Amino acid sequence: MHHITEWRDGGRTDIGNEDLACDACHALVHDGPGGWETRVAPAISEHPGRTEWIPPPHIDPEQRPRVNHRHHLGDLLSAALAHYRARRETELREHRQRWMREPAGDGAGDEGSP
């Protein structure tokens, strides 16, 4: 867990001020040069209310905030479902194409088969 506003800086210790972070990412957040910052995304952002990770200038000179979607189950599930649906649609399309190309039987013994 990561406190978006650190406790020592007056941050709350409830779920509204916490976000998931792996140990490696959490270690990157610190004061001083090279440290990442975090904040809650404003209402006008693409992902309001989510934690924005702000890189130091040597990584991104414009310090554009980023959201780590790996820590949001809904994002992962949506991406997995979209991938599954696209793959399934491709498989169905290929199956239909194969079925339409197969030559019709000569009629002998093919009763009941498509």
N, C-alpha and C positions, 0 to 999 in steps of 0.2 A: 504494500500500500504506500501511496505517496500523498503527503499533505500538500494541497495546491498552494495554500498560503501556510508557510511553516508555523508551527506552534510557537516558536520563539519570537516570531514576528506578529503574533496576535491571532494566528489562524485557529479556527475551531478544530475540535477533535471528533466531529461527527461525520456521517457519511456524505454530507453535502460538500465537505472540504477535502474529500479523499478520492483518489483514482488508483486504478491498478497500474503497476509499473514493475517490470522485472528488475532484478538487482542491478544489472548493467545500466539500464536507463536511469534508474533512481540515483545511481552514483554520479551521473552526469550533471544533476541539478545541484548547483552550488553558487555562492557569491563569488565575484571576482572574474578575471579573464578566463575564458574557456568554459565558463559554466552556463548551462542551459537554464532557462526560466520557465515557469509554468503560470498559467492563469486560466480563469474560466472564460470560455468564448462568449462574446457579447451576443445579444439577441439578434443583431443584424448579420451575424456571421453565417457561414454555410452549415455549421454544426453548433447551434446555440446551446450553451450550458455544458458542453464537453470541455475537457481539459485540453488547452492548447500548449504545445511544447515549442518554445522559442529558442532557436539555436543561437550560439554565439556568432559574432561577426566573422570569425575566420572560417566558419562552415557555410554561413549564408550572410553575405554583407547586408542584405536587405532585412534580415531577421524575420522572415515570413513565418508566422505561426503554423504549426502542423498538428494534426490529430492522429494519434496512434490507434488506427482502427482494429488492430489485433486484440485490443483490450475491450472491445464492445461486441458481445455475443450476437446481437442483432445484425451488425454489419457482416460478421463472419457467416452467419446463417444465410443472409440474403445473397451474398456472393456465392456460397456453395449451391444454393438452390438455382441461381441463374446459370451457373456452370452446368449443373445437372440437366436443367431444361434445355439448354442449347445443345448439349451432347445428345440427349434423347431425341430432340427434333432432327438432328443430323442423321442419327441412326434410322429413324422412321423414314426420312426422305430417301436415304440410300436403299432401304428395304423396298419402298414403293417403286423406285427406279428399277431395281433388279426384277421385281415381280412383273412389271409392265414389259420388260424385255424378253422374258422367258417365252419360247415358242409354244404355241398351243399344241396339245397332244393330237395324235392321229384319230382319236375317237375310240380306239379299241381299248377297253378296260379302264377308261378314264372317267367312268360315270361317277358323279359325286365329288370329283376333285376339281378345284378351281382352275 
